[in-house]
């Protein structure tokens, strides 16, 4: 599942016009936020 979510986030980031480091930061930060929310 995390791989699917990561791919989806990468597509979203591309649509928003993010590339390179900013795209990676967007994906990483969002995944962290989602996993934190899932633990509760």
Beta strands, then each sheet from edge to edge (+ up, - down):
end
